[in-house]
Amino acid sequence: MDAPVVILDRPQLAENIGAVARVMANFGLAKLRLVAPRDGWPQERAWASASGANWPLDEAKIFASVADACADLHLIHATTARPRETQMPVITPREGAAALARASQEGLKSGLLFGAERAGLETADIALCQAIVTIPIDPRFQSLNLAQAVAINAYEWRLTIDARVPAGFREGPPPAEGRDLHGLYEHLERELDTSGFFFPPENKPSMVRNLRVALGRARLSEQEVRTFRGVITALVKGRGRHLARLAAKGPVAPGLLGAKTPQAVQPEAAARGEPPASEG
């Protein structure tokens, strides 16, 4: 589709013009028209502010009036946050982008008109347009930077072309295969079972299910699965060394060796916030 033209009426700062070119390039807009820029044109500071998005600036066209800048366009939207003495549709950037897209599909030329940084658009210039686009911002502070206003409208335009998340956006390796995840599940559950975590026994199926759902939701990579299994192994070895040190000091209570006696299980249940089993 033929993208809308961006028209800046009497822009004051070269840095703002460069910032506008930058967001235009972000969202696929390339045609920039400047109406009577205050400090003339070209201005080197604009290219510096564009951060490499030079093509809108390189091809920018200069006009003496808004009427001249809009002369070859079929549909123009005026962007302003101030009520004016005009009777025309007032729409959001999203509604405006949809209308611009329809015009483009019909082979019509369109444009977005933005006013000067300090004063905005004149009523006479808005009268040359077919709709007013206003951004629904917080009424407590309605001052919006010129480039920000262009960015919001350009973003909505971009969504009419492609609203999908960019392909290949996920960085890093793909998720682990099912067999790797199942190995992790079984490894973790085996060691938890040995430590007496699954108490009372009748709750084990639901506890296992909750653990698997949580780990599956993380979409671990193959390397992450290996890391988690290494963590489990390290914890088990650490527990073994601890028990060995206790054994070297003297007799060890059966519960410390992993036996599921009530004396061993109840403290573990208490650590999870569960009440102790009543004595019969």
C-alpha positions in Angstrom: 0.0 0.0 0.0 1.0 3.6 -0.6 1.9 4.9 2.9 0.6 8.3 4.1 2.7 11.4 3.7 3.8 13.1 7.0 3.5 16.8 6.8 5.1 19.1 9.4 3.7 22.6 9.5 6.3 25.2 10.4 8.5 22.9 12.5 10.8 24.8 14.8 13.7 22.5 15.9 15.9 20.5 13.6 16.2 17.8 16.4 12.5 17.3 16.3 12.5 16.9 12.5 15.2 14.3 12.9 13.3 12.5 15.6 10.2 12.4 13.4 12.3 10.9 10.5 13.5 8.2 12.9 10.0 7.1 14.0 8.8 7.3 10.4 11.5 4.8 9.5 10.6 2.6 12.4 7.1 2.1 11.1 7.5 2.1 7.3 6.8 5.8 6.5 9.2 7.5 4.1 7.6 10.6 2.6 8.2 13.7 4.6 7.0 17.2 3.7 8.0 20.4 5.6 6.0 23.6 5.5 8.1 26.7 6.0 10.6 25.2 8.6 11.6 28.1 10.9 15.4 27.7 10.5 15.3 26.8 6.8 16.4 23.6 5.2 18.5 21.5 5.2 19.7 21.4 8.8 22.6 19.1 9.9 21.2 18.6 13.4 18.2 16.8 11.9 20.4 14.1 10.3 22.2 13.7 13.6 18.9 13.2 15.5 17.7 10.7 13.0 20.2 8.1 14.1 20.7 6.7 10.6 17.1 7.0 9.4 18.3 9.4 6.7 16.0 8.5 3.8 12.9 10.6 4.9 15.2 13.6 5.4 17.1 13.0 2.1 13.9 13.0 0.1 12.0 15.7 2.2 10.1 18.2 0.2 9.7 21.9 1.2 6.5 23.9 0.7 5.5 27.5 1.5 2.0 26.6 2.8 -0.1 23.8 4.1 -2.4 24.2 1.1 0.6 23.6 -1.3 1.8 20.6 0.7 -1.7 19.0 0.6 -2.5 19.9 -3.0 -2.0 16.4 -4.5 -3.6 14.4 -1.6 -7.1 13.0 -1.5 -7.4 12.4 2.2 -5.7 14.4 5.0 -6.0 14.0 8.7 -5.1 16.9 11.0 -3.6 15.8 14.3 -4.4 18.1 17.3 -5.3 17.9 21.0 -7.1 21.2 21.0 -10.8 21.8 20.1 -11.1 24.1 17.0 -14.0 26.0 15.4 -14.6 23.3 12.8 -17.3 20.7 12.2 -15.6 17.5 11.1 -15.2 13.9 12.4 -12.9 13.6 15.4 -11.2 10.1 15.6 -8.5 8.3 17.3 -5.2 7.3 15.7 -6.4 3.7 15.3 -9.6 4.8 13.5 -7.6 7.2 11.5 -5.1 4.6 10.4 -7.9 2.3 9.3 -9.3 5.1 7.1 -5.9 5.9 5.7 -5.4 2.2 4.9 -8.8 2.0 3.1 -7.9 5.1 1.0 -4.5 3.6 0.1 -6.1 0.3 -1.0 -8.3 2.4 -3.3 -5.2 4.0 -4.8 -5.7 7.4 -3.1 -3.0 9.5 -1.7 -3.2 10.4 2.0 -1.4 12.4 4.6 -1.0 13.2 8.3 -0.7 16.8 9.2 1.1 17.9 12.3 1.4 21.4 13.7 4.3 23.4 15.0 5.7 22.4 18.4 4.6 25.6 20.2 1.2 26.5 18.7 -0.1 23.5 16.9 -2.3 23.8 13.8 -4.2 26.8 12.7 -8.0 26.5 12.2 -7.5 27.5 8.6 -5.1 24.6 8.0 -7.4 22.1 9.7 -10.2 23.2 7.4 -8.1 21.7 4.5 -8.4 18.3 6.1 -11.2 15.7 6.2 -10.9 14.6 9.9 -9.2 15.4 13.1 -7.1 12.8 14.8 -6.6 13.2 18.5 -4.7 10.9 20.9 -6.6 9.8 24.1 -4.0 10.9 26.6 -4.5 11.9 30.2 -6.2 15.3 30.4 -4.1 16.3 33.3 -1.1 16.7 30.9 -1.8 16.9 27.2 1.5 18.2 26.0 3.0 15.7 23.6 6.3 15.9 21.9 6.0 16.2 18.1 7.9 13.0 17.4 5.8 11.1 20.0 2.7 12.2 18.2 4.0 11.0 14.9 5.2 7.7 16.5 1.7 6.9 17.8 0.0 7.5 14.5 2.8 5.8 12.6 2.5 2.7 14.9 -1.2 2.5 14.3 -0.6 2.7 10.5 1.9 -0.1 10.8 -0.6 -2.4 12.5 -2.9 -2.1 9.4 -0.1 -3.7 7.4 1.3 -6.3 9.8 0.2 -6.7 13.4 2.1 -10.0 13.9 5.0 -10.4 16.3 8.2 -10.4 14.2 9.2 -13.9 13.1 12.1 -15.4 15.0 11.6 -13.0 17.9 12.4 -15.7 20.5 16.1 -15.7 21.2 18.2 -18.7 22.2 17.7 -22.4 21.7 14.3 -24.1 21.1 12.4 -25.8 24.0 13.6 -29.2 25.1 12.1 -32.3 23.7 9.5 -34.2 25.7 11.9 -37.1 26.6 14.3 -34.6 28.2 11.5 -33.0 30.3 10.2 -36.4 31.4 13.7 -37.3 32.5 13.8 -34.1 34.6 10.4 -34.8 36.1 11.2 -38.3 37.1 14.6 -37.3 38.5 13.1 -34.5 40.6 10.1 -36.6 41.8 12.4 -39.5 42.7 14.5 -37.4 45.0 11.6 -35.6 46.5 10.0 -39.0 47.2 13.2 -40.1 49.0 13.3 -36.9 51.1 9.7 -37.4 52.2 8.3 -34.4 50.4 5.2 -36.1 49.2 3.2 -36.2 52.4 0.6 -37.3 53.0 0.9 -40.0 50.4 -2.6 -39.6 48.9 -1.6 -36.0 47.9 1.3 -37.2 45.8 -0.5 -37.4 42.4 -1.8 -33.8 42.6 1.6 -32.5 43.9 3.4 -34.2 41.0 0.9 -32.8 38.5 1.4 -29.2 39.9 5.2 -29.5 39.7 5.1 -30.8 36.1 2.7 -28.0 35.0 4.9 -25.3 36.5 8.1 -26.7 34.9 6.3 -27.3 31.6 5.1 -23.7 31.5 8.7 -22.5 31.7 9.5 -24.0 28.3 13.0 -25.0 29.4 15.6 -25.5 26.8 17.7 -28.7 26.6 20.6 -26.9 28.3 18.3 -25.6 31.1 17.0 -29.1 31.7 20.6 -30.4 32.1 21.3 -27.5 34.5 18.2 -28.3 36.6 19.2 -32.0 36.8 22.7 -30.9 37.8 21.2 -28.8 40.6 19.1 -31.8 41.8 22.2 -34.0 41.8 24.3 -31.4 43.7 21.6 -31.1 46.3 21.5 -34.9 46.8 25.3 -35.1 47.0 25.3 -32.3 49.5 22.7 -34.1 51.7 24.8 -37.3 51.5 27.9 -35.4 52.7 26.0 -33.9 55.5 24.7 -37.3 56.7 28.2 -38.7 56.4 29.5 -36.0 58.7 26.7 -36.7 61.2 27.5 -40.4 61.0 31.2 -39.7 61.8 30.1 -38.0 65.0 28.0 -40.8 66.3 24.8 -42.8 65.8 22.3 -41.2 63.4 18.6 -41.2 63.9 16.7 -43.3 61.3 14.8 -40.3 60.1 17.9 -38.5 59.0 18.8 -41.4 56.7 15.7 -41.0 54.6 13.4 -43.4 56.4 9.8 -42.2 56.3 9.1 -42.5 60.0 6.5 -40.1 61.6 9.4 -38.4 63.4 11.2 -37.7 60.1 8.1 -36.8 58.1 6.4 -34.4 60.4 9.2 -31.8 60.6 9.3 -31.7 56.8 5.5 -31.2 56.7 5.9 -28.4 59.2 8.5 -26.7 57.0 5.8 -26.6 54.2 3.3 -25.0 56.6 1.3 -28.2 57.2 -0.1 -29.1 60.6 1.5 -32.1 62.3 -0.3 -35.4 62.3 -2.3 -36.1 65.4 -1.0 -38.8 67.7 -3.2 -41.9 68.0 
